Amino acid sequence: MQWDTMSKVVFLIMSDDVKMDLALTMAANTVGTNRYEDFRVIFWGPAQERLLRLEGPAKDNFEKLLRLVQLIVHALIMRGIRE
């Protein structure tokens, strides 16, 4: 079955343990797959503090998400300059 429209998703990350690592992995794995029309990642509560001390694969996945944000911001700036 094929859908005419794509889904939008929000990753709301509130945990500061292994569940946060899994959510970061899921979010990072969506980058470049066109799986979702739009996706957002929100860190709340304990997850916000944990961002300051990420290590290993969790840190790599967070950096992958940051690179995506930087690319989007750059594209928007360039688009604004041309218009």
C-alpha atoms as one frame of an Amber mdcrd trajectory, in Angstrom:
protein
   0.000   0.000   0.000   1.357   3.409  -0.941   0.378   6.621   0.810  -0.175
   9.871  -1.016   1.180  11.961   1.844   4.118  11.466   4.125   4.011  11.512
   7.906   5.337  14.079  10.309   6.897  12.975  13.585   8.154  14.510  16.827
  10.773  12.806  18.962  10.112  14.080  22.502  13.118  12.942  24.528  12.692
  13.290  28.290  14.819  10.459  29.663  18.490  10.709  30.595  19.382   7.021
  30.319  19.613   4.333  27.644  16.148   5.309  26.352  17.605   8.675  25.366
  20.401   6.913  23.487  17.841   4.819  21.595  15.739   7.869  20.730  18.838
   9.703  19.467  19.697   6.699  17.301  16.192   6.585  15.849  16.166  10.314
  15.157  19.650  10.299  13.602  18.745   7.332  11.412  15.915   9.332   9.833
  18.372  11.916   8.483  18.630  11.574   4.713  16.098   8.748   4.400  13.066
  10.822   3.419  11.088   8.565   5.735   9.148  11.529   7.090   7.960  14.723
   5.469   9.073  16.577   8.580  10.563  15.543  11.890  11.412  17.431  15.041
  13.497  16.483  18.041  12.670  18.069  21.404  14.760  17.538  24.516  12.997
  18.140  27.820  13.864  17.896  31.504  16.640  15.433  32.379  17.468  14.955
  28.686  18.503  18.609  28.442  21.110  18.148  31.164  22.349  14.894  29.673
  23.134  16.647  26.384  26.087  18.288  28.141  27.704  14.946  28.946  27.001
  12.740  25.937  29.644  10.205  24.956  30.208   7.568  22.293  27.448   6.718
  19.795  24.906   8.994  21.516  27.227  11.974  20.992  27.823  10.940  17.364
  24.074  10.749  16.724  23.495  14.148  18.319  26.243  15.657  16.169  24.606
  14.129  13.082  21.375  15.904  13.992  23.268  19.167  14.554  24.856  18.919
  11.100  21.384  18.565   9.593  20.235  21.699  11.407  23.304  23.579  10.181
  22.585  22.521   6.591  18.967  23.638   6.856  19.942  27.011   8.324  22.554
  27.506   5.605  20.022  26.654   2.887  17.504  29.102   4.346  20.105  31.857
   4.535  21.175  31.277   0.934  17.559  31.217  -0.196  16.941  34.511   1.604
  19.993  36.088   0.003  18.795  35.155  -3.483  15.242  36.463  -2.957
